[in-house]
Amino acid sequence: MNYSTQMEAARKGMITAQMEAVAGKEGMEPEKLRELVAAGKVAIPANKNHKALDPCGIGQGMRTKINVNLGVSKDCCSIETELEKAGIAIKMQADAIMDLSCYGKTEEFRRRLVGMSPAAIGTVPVYDAVGFYDKELKDISSQEFFDVVEKHALDGVDFMTVHAGINRETAARFRKNPRLTNIVSRGGSLLFAWMELNGRENPFYEHYDRLLEVCRKYDVTLSLGDACRPGSIKDATDASQVQELIVLGELTRRAWEMDVQVIIEGPGHMALNEIAPNMLLEKKLCHGAPFYVLGPLVTDIAPGYDHITSAIGGAIAAASGADFLCYVTPAEHLRLPTLEDMKEGIIASRIAAHAADIAKGIPGAVLWDEQMSEARRNLDWPRMFDLALDPEKARRYRAESSPENEDSCTMCGKMCAVRNMNRVLAGEDPM
């Protein structure tokens, strides 16, 4: 039986090789996964031209996934540096990598990235269009925007962020409801500006069916971008954000009618108490489609530490229903991340994702923690290192400060509670 997309296959009762692979990794029955894909509750980004892909599932009942952003810009245009980052991200078990390149040899970088990466690859075509055509934004035509979309799909990109929800109506809502930080989405601001400069509708909204045809042809998952995500906690859950979310829900249904998989993108900056209600709102308005969040960052005052503000919000968001976390690095709001910044961001996001998986009862999540606790009880340092999220750092910290007694550490020494309880329970003198 032939099929164009994972969703079409699922709706025809087929279990694809990608579904089999995802079900095996998630500990889920393939038939259950097929039902979730058919209903749009799970997306498996898997472009037919991405031959190196090790597919992952994003959505209901799945382990929370994390995404890493990288790519070349005018100020930092080394392809080799960004490919090195990609290699480290893959080694550190990132589930997806978004290529945000907007300058220079974007096509070369994208093709090399797709060729090397088992992780799903995402892009934002409007960024590339601005850099690729090297012309004024207002002079880029609808045809040129769609030519870039098709080029990315042909190159094997698994999911694309397209800000189709920032239409003329959404833009009018934004104007009537002033914000502290306006529109902070790069892609959203570009399309808002294009509409304002040309007096025309967003081409991705006006010609949405054309976008869906490209996605269906290559089985590209459509990541519906949040142009109106809040850029400060003051702007969270305002009229612009909610207006766009309503539009994204309508666009989700239209995509599903063409068997195109959808992910919804979300905030942003948001106070702790607003996160859980926003997750519920997205799932309601977007019909249970997988939710992909940037953070949310729970305070605006910590530049240099936004991997922490993001991880706090990400853990709450994922525990409350978000399915996919976009990492944030310490360099957020300040500069392009270095390799070390990227590592910090990945670890913070993985901690948030795992903490949420424990809360959601994802099969096997808490077992990892129980194994670590057992190793700690036994003072089995090699086992602790093997189980650590970042084994290299754990080993380095231990080696930097050697204790007098090998079964303790330099914080407690012979007063170590674990050591003493083990000895007392074994009938030995603890000291």
N, C-alpha and C positions, 0 to 999 in steps of 0.2 A: 504494500500500500504506500503511495507517495504522500509526502507532506512537505510544506514549506517552512513551518516553524515548529518549535517544541509545543506550543499551545495547540496548533492544528493537529499534530500527532496525538496529543493527549486527548483531544476531543473526539478523535476517531478511534479511541481505545487502544492506541499503540503505546508501548513502553520503549522509548528510544535508548540507545547506548548511553546517552548523556543522563537520562533518568536513572538507568541502572547504576551508573557510577555515583551519582549524587545520593541515591537511596542507600548504597553501601556505606558511604562515608557518614551519613546521618543516622544510620541504624533504623531506617524506616522501611516499611514494606513498599516495594516499587509501585504496587497498585494504588496505595494511599497517596504516594507522591504524584502519580499520574492524575489523580482526581484533583489535587491541589493546583497543579499546573493548568489543568483544563479550566478550573474556576478562576484563574488569575491570582490565586492566593500565594503562589510560589512562582518565581521567575528563574529560569536557567539561562543566563546570557551565554550564547554559544553561536557566534557567527560561523557560517559554513566554511569560511576561508581561514579561520584561525586553527591551523593544524596542530599547534603545540598546546592547545588548551586542555587543562584538567578541569572539567566543569564543576561549578559549585551552584548550590541552590540558595536563593534568597527569599525569605518569606516565612509564612506560618509553620511552626514546628521545626524550623531549621536552626542550627547554631547561628548566633549573631555574627555576621560577616563584617570585615573591615576593609576600607579602601585607602590607598595611598595616592596622593597627588604629586606629580612631578612634571617636568617638561622644560623646554628651552624658551627663554625670553630674550628681548633685545639686550638687556643688561647682563644676563647670564646665559650665554648661547652655546655652551660646550655640550655637544651631543654625547661625548664619551663620559662626561661627569654624570649626566642624567641617566645613561645606561648603567653606570656603576651603581647609582642609587636604586635603579630597578632591580638589579641583581641582588642587592642587599635586602630589598623589600620582599622579594620572592623567598630568599633564605629565611627571613623572619616571619614567613607564613602569612603575608598579606593575601587576602582573597581576591583583590582586584587592584588594578593600577589605572588611574586616570591620567592621560596625557593631555596636559593643559597648554601645550606648546602654542606660541602665538608669533613666532619670529624665526626667520632663517630656514634651514633645511628640515621643515616639519615633516614632509613626506618621508624622507630618509629615516628620520628618527622613529616615526610611527611604524614603518614597515619593519625596522630592526627590532623594535619593542614587541610587536605582534609575533615576529619570528622566534623570539627567545622566551616568551612568557607563557608558563602554564596557567598563570592567573588571568582572570577576565580583564580585558582592556576596554576602557571607556575614553571618550573624547567629548569636547564641546566644539562642534563644527564652526560655530560663529566666531570663536577665537581665531581659528585657523584661516577663516575667510578674510578677516581684517589683515592678518599678516601676509597671507598668500597673494592677494591681489594688489597689495601695496598701493591702495588708492583711498580716497576719502570715504568714510563710512557711508555717507549719504549716496555715494555714487555706485555702491555695490548693488547689483540687481537681484531680484528674487531668483532668477535663473542661476546666477553665480552662487548664491547661498546653497541652492539645491545641488549644484555641481560638486561642491565641497562635501556635502552629506553623502552623495553617491560615492565619491572618491574614498571617504573614510570607510564606508561599508564594504567596498570592493577590497580594501586593504586588510580586512579581517577584524575590524573593531566590533566588540561584542555588545556594547551598550553606548548610547549617545545621549548626552544631556542636551535637550532642546527646550528653550523657554517659550513654549507655545501658549502658555496661559496668560502672558502679558499682552493682552489684546487691547484694542482701543477702549473698550468698556472698563477693563481693569486699570488702564492708565488714567482714565477719567476719575475713577474711584480714588486713586492715589492723589490726584490733584486736589480733590475735595477734602481729603483727610491728611493734612500735612504731617510729616514725620520728623523726628529729631535727626535721623541719619539717612533720610531719603531712600534710594534704591542702592543697596550695597552689592548685589549680585553683578559680577562683571558682565556675564552674558545678558542678564536682564537689563542692565543699564545701556548696553550697546543697542539692543533691540528697541528699547524705549526711545533712545536718541534717534534711531533710524526712522521710527514712526513719526516722531516730532519733526524731523528734518524734511521728510518726504510727504507728510500729510496723508499717509497710507496705513493700511492695516498691517500688522505683523505678518510677514509672508508665511511663517510656519503655522500660524493659526488660519490664515486665509486659504492656504493650500495644504491643509493638514492631511487630506487624503493622499496627496502626492508623497508626503513624508512617510505615511504608512505603507505605501506601495514599495518604497525603497527598503524599509525595515522588514517587510514581509519577504521580499526577494532574497535577502541575505540572512534572514533571521537575526536581525539586530533588535535587542531589547531597547525600548524607548524609555529613557529616564526623563520624566517630565520635570523640567527645572523649575525651581522656586525663585523666580525673578524678584518677588516681593518678600523674600525671607527677611526677618528683622535683623538689622545690624546693630541693635542696642536692645537692652532689656525693656526700655521704655516703649519701643515700637512693636513688641511682641503681641500677637493675637489681635492685631488691629484690623481695620476694615480692608486694607489693601491685601494683607496676607490671607484673610478669609475669603475675600472675593476671588483671588487667584485660585485658591484651593477648590472652590466650587467649580470653576472652569476646568481645572485639572480632573475633577471627578467626571465631568461630561466628556472630556477628551479620552479618559480611560475607557469608558464604555465604547466609544467609537473605535479605539484601537483594538479592543477585544473582538469587536464585530468582524475585524479583518484578521483575527488570530495573531495579532501582534502583542508580544509580552510587554508589560509596563511596570516601571518602578516610579514611585512618587518621591520627589525630593522635598525636604522640609528644613525647618529652622536649624541653625541661625543662633541668635542670642535670645535667651529666655530665662526668666526667674524660675527657681526650683519649683514653686507651687503651680506654675503654668504648664509644666512639661507633660505630666500624665494626661491632663485634659486635652492637650493638643494631639497627643497620640490617638486618643479616642476619636477626636474630631476628624483626623485624617482618615482613619479606618472607616468611619461612617460615610464621609463625603466621597471617598474614593473607592468604596465598595470592597474594602479588604485588600487592596493592592499592596504589595510590599512597600515599606516606608524607609527612605534613605535620608539620614539626618547629618548635618554638619554640626557636631557638638551634641546638643546645644551648649553654648558657652553660658554659664550661669551668673557671671558677673563681667563687667566691662573694664575693671580696674587693674588687670594683671598682665599687661604686655610683658613677654618674656616667660610667662608661665601659663599660657593659654592651652597648653597640652593638658594641664591639670584642670582648669575651669571646664574644658571640653569633656574630659574623662568623667568628671562628676555628673555633668548633664547627660552624657552618653549612656552611662550606666542606668540612670533613672529612665531615660527615653526607651532604651532597649528592654528594660524590665517591664515597661508599660506598653510595649507593643512594637517599637521600632525594630527593623530587621537588619539594618545595614548602617554602619557608622563610618563616616568619612573622618579620617584622622586629622588632628590639628597638631601642629608642632609648636615648640617654644618661639619660633620665628613669626608666628601668625601676627598680622598687622604691622610687621617690622621689616621683613626682607624675604628673599627666596631662601628656603631652608637649606642648610648644609647637610652633609651625610649624617653627622651626629644629631642634628635637629630631627632629621627623619627617623632615626632610631628611637629617640625619646618619644616622638609622636606615635610610632607604631606600638611601642610597649604600653604607653598610656591607653591607647585605644583597645589593645588586646585585653588589658586588665578590665576595662569597662565592659567589653563584650562578654568576657567570661563571668564576671560578677552578675551580669544580667541573665546569662544562661542558667546559672545556679538558681536565681529567683524564678525563672520561667520553667524550671524543671526539665531542661533539655537533657535527654538521655546521655548519661556518661559524664556530665559536667561536674557534678559534685564528687565523683569517684577520683578525679585528679587531686582534689583537695584532701580527700581522705587518705590517699597514698602519700601525700606530702606530710600529713599529720603523723602517719605511722612511722615514716622515716625520721621525723623529729623526735618522736617518742623513743625511738631506738638509737638516737644520736648517730644515725647512719649518714654521715656527711656526703659521701659520693652519691648516694641515692637522692639526697636532697638536691644536689647540684643537677643531677640528671632530670629531675622533675621540675626544676625552676623554669619560669617563663623566660628568664634571661640567664642561662647557665654560666655564660662567660663572666658576667658581672658578679654573680654570687661567688664563684670560685676566686675571683680577684679580691673581693672584699675579705674573704676568709684568709687568703694568703698574705694580705697586707698587715694582719695583726694576729700573730701566733700565740695561742694560750699555753700556759704551763701544763695543763692537762688536756690531752688531745680530744677527750670526750666532752669538752666544754668550749666556751668561747671567751674572749677577753672582756666581755661585759660582766659576767657573773663568776667566772672561774669555778672554784670548788663549791660556791653557793648556788650553782645552777639548779633550778628546781627540778628539771627533767632528770638530770644526773642523780640528784639526791633521792627522788622518788623511786627511780629504778633500783637504786641500791637498797633503800629501806624495804621495799616490797620483796626484794630478793633475800632479806634477812642479813644485810651487810651494814657496816658502819658507813653513813653517808660521807663523812669527811675523811 
